Amino acid sequence: MGANMKSSRWSITTVTENDKAAIRELFNEVFAPEKMSDVLWEWKYGNGRGLGTVAWRDDGKMVAHYGAIIRKLHYFGSLKLIIQIADVMVSTKERGRLTRRGAFFLTAATFPESYVGYGARFWLGYGFPNKRAMKIAERLGLYAPVGKMIELRWQSSAAKSHLWTRIRHLQPQHKHKQKNKQIINKLWNHMADSLQDALVGVRDWDYVEHRYFLHPHKQYEVLLISRRFTNQALAVIVIRRENETCRIMDFIGDLKYLPETIKQIRRMAGVWGMKAVIVWITANFTKAFPQQEVEEHDLEIIIPHTIWSQAVPPEAIEGHWWLMSGDTDFL
């Protein structure tokens, strides 16, 4: 581990493939009983998909990690490379030192200095810190808030099949890949067109395949809503069944088809014997979803924006993010 920076207590380095075991060990300590498997690390960070900064004690023990997953962003109509902040963690023995001399601050400040902002490799970063973590980062001058996450919930319905649209699973087998790719890329283009005034992570076939079809541990279902008589594809929805709740992970398509999408998913949840359908969405886009019979819950998850480096000012993007459950790395 060649140090990039030395504090009085720790060496700060950029993550390499050789650090995988130490990162997994720290994750298993901080997030116990949850475990990070070797294949999960590879899915997140392997093959150049991620990067990060870490802090080491003099005895070679990793005490902090600030990870990031590379994503493509549709930024007010133009394409940008950004990072999704992930696996921000500090050893339980070091958490009392949440100051500008602490391991968390040194990893979290070194990262944007190296990678984020004007003239850097990445345009901006986002993540999903809880309220406490966000307050600490704000106090240290690292983040500013630019949005928050809301949960929308509908009861499942007992409606019959719809006259004008139908819903079916997209089959993940390789023989269906080209057809699925055409459908999803076309729908993503429609979605990008309908979100010209927003920030939305690219949801093309390459992203969908890796995020959902190739996840090493979680099972997702990818569904297509189309016109019954013409077969015109209207939307693709990714769901995850969580006991009696159907979580909509992602939506791909023109936003005008959101009401029909929710109706179809509520109907299918009823067919499957589930009680409710939920969506996580940034607060600024809640009104894009059908408001009839909806319950709204503040998740107390704030969307952060890096302000440590010279970059896009937070007021330029505040209230413009489109983020859903699928934009996390943990759901």
C-alpha positions in Angstrom: 0.0 0.0 0.0 1.8 3.1 -1.2 0.5 6.0 0.9 -1.0 9.0 -0.8 -1.1 11.1 2.3 0.1 10.7 5.9 -1.6 12.0 9.0 -0.1 11.9 12.5 -2.1 8.6 13.1 -2.9 7.0 9.7 -1.8 6.5 6.2 -4.4 7.4 3.5 -4.2 5.4 0.3 -6.2 4.7 -2.8 -7.9 1.3 -3.0 -6.2 -1.4 -5.0 -7.3 -5.0 -5.8 -5.0 -6.1 -3.0 -7.1 -4.3 -0.4 -10.2 -6.4 -1.0 -9.8 -8.7 2.0 -9.1 -5.8 4.4 -12.2 -3.9 3.0 -14.4 -7.0 3.5 -13.0 -7.5 7.0 -13.8 -3.9 7.9 -17.3 -4.1 6.4 -18.0 -7.3 8.4 -17.0 -5.5 11.6 -18.9 -2.3 10.9 -22.1 -3.7 9.4 -22.3 -7.0 11.4 -24.2 -9.3 11.1 -24.2 -8.4 7.4 -21.3 -9.8 5.4 -19.6 -8.7 2.3 -18.7 -11.7 0.1 -15.9 -11.8 -2.3 -18.3 -11.9 -5.2 -20.3 -8.9 -3.9 -17.0 -6.9 -3.7 -16.3 -7.9 -7.3 -19.8 -7.0 -8.4 -19.5 -3.5 -6.9 -15.9 -2.6 -7.5 -14.2 -5.2 -9.7 -13.0 -4.7 -13.3 -12.6 -0.9 -12.8 -16.3 -0.4 -11.7 -15.2 1.3 -8.5 -12.5 3.1 -6.5 -12.0 4.5 -3.1 -9.7 5.8 -0.3 -8.8 4.1 2.9 -7.1 4.8 6.2 -4.5 2.4 7.7 -3.1 2.3 11.2 0.6 1.9 11.6 0.1 -1.8 12.4 -1.5 -2.4 9.0 -5.1 -2.5 10.2 -7.6 -0.7 7.9 -9.7 1.7 10.0 -11.7 3.6 7.4 -13.0 3.2 3.9 -14.7 5.6 1.5 -15.9 3.7 -1.6 -17.4 4.8 -4.8 -19.1 3.1 -7.8 -18.7 4.7 -11.2 -21.9 5.6 -13.0 -23.1 7.4 -16.1 -25.4 10.3 -15.5 -27.9 12.0 -17.7 -27.2 15.6 -16.5 -29.8 18.1 -17.8 -29.6 16.4 -21.2 -25.8 15.8 -21.4 -23.8 12.7 -20.4 -21.4 12.9 -17.4 -19.4 10.4 -15.4 -20.2 10.5 -11.7 -19.6 8.4 -8.6 -22.1 6.7 -6.3 -20.7 6.9 -2.8 -20.8 3.4 -1.1 -19.5 1.6 1.9 -18.5 4.6 3.9 -17.3 3.0 7.1 -15.0 3.6 10.1 -13.8 1.0 12.6 -15.9 0.9 15.8 -12.7 1.7 17.7 -12.2 5.0 15.8 -15.7 6.4 15.7 -15.1 8.8 18.6 -12.8 10.8 16.4 -15.3 12.4 14.0 -13.2 15.5 13.6 -11.1 17.0 10.9 -8.2 15.0 12.2 -10.2 11.7 12.2 -9.9 8.8 9.8 -13.4 9.4 8.4 -12.7 13.0 7.5 -9.3 12.2 5.9 -10.7 9.5 3.6 -13.8 11.5 2.8 -11.9 14.7 2.0 -9.1 13.0 0.1 -11.5 11.3 -2.3 -13.1 14.4 -3.9 -9.8 16.2 -3.9 -8.5 13.4 -6.1 -11.6 12.6 -8.2 -14.6 14.9 -8.1 -15.3 18.4 -9.5 -14.4 20.8 -12.3 -11.5 19.3 -14.3 -11.6 16.0 -12.4 -12.5 12.6 -13.8 -16.0 12.7 -12.2 -18.6 15.5 -12.4 -20.2 14.9 -9.0 -21.1 12.3 -6.5 -24.3 11.1 -4.7 -25.2 8.7 -2.0 -27.8 7.7 0.6 -26.4 8.6 4.1 -28.7 8.4 7.1 -29.5 11.5 9.1 -26.7 11.1 11.6 -24.0 10.5 9.0 -25.3 13.5 6.9 -25.1 15.8 9.9 -21.5 14.8 10.6 -20.5 15.3 7.0 -22.2 18.7 6.9 -20.6 19.8 10.1 -17.2 18.8 8.7 -17.9 20.8 5.5 -17.9 17.8 3.2 -21.6 17.7 1.9 -24.6 19.9 1.3 -28.1 18.5 1.0 -29.7 18.6 -2.5 -32.8 16.4 -1.9 -34.4 13.7 0.2 -36.0 10.3 -0.3 -39.7 9.6 0.1 -41.4 6.2 0.3 -44.8 6.0 -1.6 -47.0 3.1 -0.6 -50.2 1.7 -2.2 -52.3 -1.3 -1.2 -52.3 -4.1 -3.7 -55.5 -4.3 -5.8 -57.9 -7.0 -6.9 -58.4 -5.5 -10.3 -58.9 -7.7 -13.4 -56.6 -7.7 -16.4 -56.4 -4.4 -18.1 -58.1 -3.9 -21.5 -55.4 -1.8 -23.2 -52.1 -3.0 -21.6 -50.5 -6.2 -20.5 -47.6 -7.1 -18.3 -45.1 -9.9 -18.6 -41.6 -10.9 -17.4 -38.5 -10.2 -19.5 -36.7 -13.5 -19.6 -33.0 -13.3 -18.5 -31.8 -16.2 -20.7 -29.0 -15.3 -23.2 -31.2 -16.1 -26.2 -33.5 -13.2 -25.2 -30.6 -10.7 -24.7 -30.7 -8.9 -28.0 -34.4 -8.4 -27.9 -34.3 -7.2 -24.2 -31.4 -4.9 -25.0 -33.4 -3.2 -27.8 -36.5 -2.8 -25.7 -34.6 -1.3 -22.7 -32.4 1.0 -24.6 -35.4 2.4 -26.5 -37.3 2.9 -23.3 -34.3 4.5 -21.7 -34.1 7.0 -24.5 -37.7 7.9 -24.0 -37.1 8.4 -20.2 -34.0 10.5 -20.9 -36.1 12.7 -23.2 -38.8 13.1 -20.5 -36.2 14.1 -17.9 -34.3 16.8 -19.7 -34.5 19.1 -16.6 -33.2 16.5 -14.2 -30.3 14.4 -13.1 -31.0 10.7 -13.7 -28.5 7.8 -13.7 -28.3 6.1 -17.1 -30.7 3.1 -17.2 -29.6 1.4 -20.5 -29.2 -2.3 -21.1 -25.6 -2.5 -19.8 -26.6 -0.9 -16.5 -29.8 -3.1 -16.1 -27.9 -6.3 -16.9 -25.2 -5.7 -14.4 -27.3 -4.1 -11.7 -30.2 -6.6 -11.7 -29.6 -9.7 -13.8 -26.0 -10.2 -12.6 -26.4 -9.4 -8.9 -24.6 -12.1 -7.0 -27.0 -12.5 -4.1 -30.4 -10.7 -4.7 -33.2 -11.8 -7.0 -35.0 -9.2 -9.0 -37.8 -9.5 -11.6 -37.8 -7.4 -14.7 -41.3 -6.7 -16.1 -42.5 -5.2 -19.4 -45.7 -3.2 -19.8 -46.9 -3.0 -23.4 -50.0 -2.2 -25.4 -52.2 -5.3 -25.7 -53.0 -5.0 -29.4 -49.9 -3.4 -30.9 -47.2 -4.8 -28.5 -45.7 -1.3 -28.2 -43.4 -1.3 -25.2 -44.4 1.4 -22.7 -42.2 0.8 -19.6 -39.9 -1.7 -17.9 -40.2 -2.1 -14.2 -37.8 -3.9 -11.9 -39.3 -5.3 -8.7 -38.2 -7.2 -5.7 -40.5 -9.2 -3.5 -40.0 -8.6 0.2 -42.3 -10.8 2.2 -45.8 -9.2 1.7 -44.4 -6.1 0.0 -43.6 -5.6 -3.6 -40.8 -3.0 -3.9 -40.4 -1.2 -7.3 -36.7 -0.9 -7.6 -36.7 0.9 -11.0 -38.8 2.3 -13.7 -37.6 2.8 -17.3 -39.8 4.7 -19.8 -41.6 7.9 -20.5 -42.9 9.3 -17.2 -46.4 9.6 -18.6 -46.8 5.8 -18.3 -46.2 5.9 -14.5 -49.9 5.8 -13.6 -50.5 2.7 -15.8 -47.3 1.1 -14.3 -48.5 1.5 -10.7 -51.9 0.1 -11.6 -50.4 -2.9 -13.2 -48.0 -3.6 -10.4 -50.7 -3.2 -7.7 -52.8 -5.7 -9.6 -49.9 -8.2 -9.9 -49.1 -7.8 -6.2 -52.8 -8.7 -5.5 -52.5 -11.7 -7.8 -49.3 -12.8 -5.9 -51.1 -12.4 -2.6 -49.0 -9.5 -1.4 -50.4 -6.6 0.6 -48.6 -3.5 -0.7 -46.5 -1.9 -3.4 -43.7 0.6 -2.4 -41.5 3.0 -4.3 -38.6 5.1 -3.1 -38.3 8.3 -5.1 -36.7 11.7 -4.5 -39.2 14.2 -3.0 -39.2 16.5 -6.0 -40.7 13.7 -8.2 -43.4 12.3 -5.9 -46.1 14.1 -7.9 -45.1 12.2 -11.1 -46.6 9.1 -9.4 -50.4 8.6 -9.1 -51.6 10.3 -5.9 -54.9 8.4 -5.5 -54.8 6.1 -2.4 -51.1 6.7 -1.8 -49.4 6.9 1.6 -46.3 9.1 1.8 -43.5 8.5 4.3 -40.3 10.6 4.8 -37.4 8.1 4.9 -35.0 10.6 6.6 -32.5 9.8 3.9 -30.8 13.0 2.6 -29.1 13.2 -0.8 -25.7 14.6 -0.4 -23.6 16.7 -2.7 -19.8 17.1 -2.4 -18.8 20.6 -1.6 -15.2 19.9 -0.5 -13.7 20.3 -4.0 -14.4 23.0 -6.7 -17.5 21.6 -8.4 -21.1 22.2 -9.4 -22.7 24.3 -6.7 -25.4 22.5 -4.7 -28.1 25.1 -5.6 -27.6 24.2 -9.3 -28.9 20.7 -8.8 -31.0 20.9 -5.6 -34.5 19.4 -6.3 -33.5 17.9 -9.7 -32.4 14.4 -8.8 -34.4 11.3 -10.0 -33.3 8.5 -7.6 -35.0 5.2 -6.8 -34.2 2.1 -4.7 -32.2 0.8 -7.6 -29.8 3.7 -7.4 -28.6 2.3 -4.1 -26.0 -0.5 -3.9 -27.7 -2.1 -0.9 -31.3 -2.8 -1.8 
